[in-house]
């Protein structure tokens, strides 16, 4: 009978030790935010690259439909402005360096200066805008709902990506404004609206699970 208290004590200590381990891990992550940021940026850059594996469809004008936009929207909505933009920049740098991570497994800096380069470069600003909007929502003490994040993604898509991408397409191919709209915007409207909703649903779930994920302003 003398062994019973000892065994009971051993059992009751295990949850305490687990809680201590989780606390220690959280403290370690807080002490090394740079390492956490680097890991998140690299992970989302890889996600954007992976989103181009599906070949998609190429439309008239050479603009492909892929899951790339979804991954970019998600990066900004989950990581915030600075880290989201850095994730896209890292992805572009890897592709420009020669890795076949662009749509249709293309690679090289020439892609950034091609007909679709405006969309790629606009992705950086789009992630920045989405992240900034999401951070402002959180700072005001509001819940990052799916609806709120859809709004941020929609603003970035229609105010940033389309104007920059279509204008670049127009200049590179010598298109009229009507043709740039026809080939560089209209075919993507429905798909991009769906991507905005999908990215918002995922991002809202992530922020519910990890409410401290967004960086705090100093």
N, C-alpha and C positions, 0 to 999 in steps of 0.2 A: 504493500500500500504506500510505502514511502516513495516509490518510483512515480506514482500518479501525479503529484504536484510538479515534479520535474518535467514530465512529459507534457503536462498542461501548459507549463511555462514556456516550453519550447514551441508549442503550437501557437500560443498567443503572440509570440515575438515575431513570427513570420510576416503577418500583414504590416507590422510596424516597420520591419526591415524593408519591405517592398515600397512602402510609402517614402521611406528615407532615400531609397535608391532613385525613385522618380523625382524627388525633390532635388537630390544632388545632380541629376541629369539636367533638370531645368536650370539650376544655378550655373552649371557648366556652360550651357548654351548662352545664358545671359552674359556670362563673363567673356565669351568669344563671339560677339555678334558678327564680326567680319567673316569668320569661317562659315557661319550660318548663311550670310548673304551670298558668299561665293558659291556655296552648295546649291542654294535656291536658284541663283542666276544660271548656273551650269545645267541644272535639271530642266529648267524651262526652255533653255536654248536647245537642249537635246529633244524636248517635246516638240518644239516647232520644227526641228529637222525631221523628226519621225513623222510629223503630220503630212509631209510631202511624199512619203513612200507610196501612198495610194496614188496611182497615176492620174486620176481625175479625168477631166475632159478639156480639150483645148478648143476655144471658140474662135470665131473669125477675129482677126487682129492679133492672134497669137497669145491671148490672155487665157491662162488655164484656170479651171475651177478645182480647187483642192480644199483640204481641211486646214490649210495654213492660217487662214484668217481666224478660224476658231481658236487655234493655239495662241495666236498673238493676242486676241481679246482676253483669253484666259490668263495669260501672263500679266497683263496690266491689271486685271481685276483682282487677281490673287496676291501679287507681289507688291503692288503699289507703283507709284510713278518711276522712281529712280531704278529700282531693281527690275521692274518690267521692261523699261527701255533698255537697260543694260543686257537683259536676256536676248532681246531682239538684235541688238548691236553685236553681241557675241555670235549669234547665229549667222548674221550677215558676214562677219569677219571670217568665220570658218568657211562659208561658201565662197567668198571672194578669194580665199587662200587656195582653193582648188578642191575642196571636199564636195562631192555631188549631193548637196543637201537642198538645192533649190528645186522648184517644181520641175517635173519630168527629168529628174536626176541631172540637171544642169549644174555647172560649176564655173567659177572664175569671175574675176572682177568685171568682165564684159557683160555679164548678165545684169549687173547693177546699172549699166549705161545703155542697156537695150530698151526695147519698147515697153517692157513690163517693169523696168527698174523703178519707176515712180511709185508703184504700189509697194515694192519692197522697202524703199526708203521711207515711205509714209507710215509703214508699220511701226517704226521707231517712235514717231510722234504720236501715233494712235495709242500705243501702250502707255506712253507718258500721260496723255490726256485722260485715259480711262483710270489709270492709277491715281492721278491727282484728284479726280472727281470722287473716287471711292474713298480716298483718304479724308477729303473734306466732309463726306457724309459721316464717316466714323468719328471725326473730331467734334462734330456737332452733337454727338451722343445719340445719333439715330441708328437704327438697325439696318445692317446691310442686307436688305431684302432682295429677292430676285428682281422685282420691279425696278428698284433703284439701280441695280447693276445693269439691267437691260437698257435703261436710259443712258447710262454712261457709255456702254458699248455702241449704242445707236448714234450718239453724238460723235464719237470718234470715227465711226464708219462713214457717216454721211457728211461730216464737216471736215474731216482730215483725209481719209483714205481715198474716197471718190474724187474730190477736187484735184488732189495732187496727182493721183494715178492717171486719171483721164486727161489731165492737162499734159502730163509727160507723154502719154500715148499719142496725143494729138500732135505734139511737136516732133516726136521721133519719126512718126509715120506720115506726117504731112496731111493729117485728116482735117476735115471740117469739124466745127464744134458739134454739129448734129451727129456726124459719124463717130466721134469720140464718145458721145453719150450712148449711141446705139451699140457700139462694140465694147466700151470700157465700163459701162455702168448698168444699163438696163438688164443684161443677161444675168447679173449677179444679185439683183435686188432681193428676190425671194430667198435664195440660198443664204445670203448674208443676214437677213432678218432672222432666219432660223438659227444661224450660228450665234447671233447675239443672244437669243433666248437660251440656247444650249450652254453657252459660256457662262451666262448669268446664273443658271440653275446650279452648275458645278461650283462656281465661285462662292455663291451664297452658302452652299453646303460646307465648303472648306472653311469659310469664316465662322460658321456655327461651331464646327469642330475645333477650330484653332482661333479663338477670338483675339489673340495677341499677335497674330501673324503679321499684320500690317505694321510698318515702322512708325515710331512715335516721333513727332516733330520736336526738335530741341529748341 
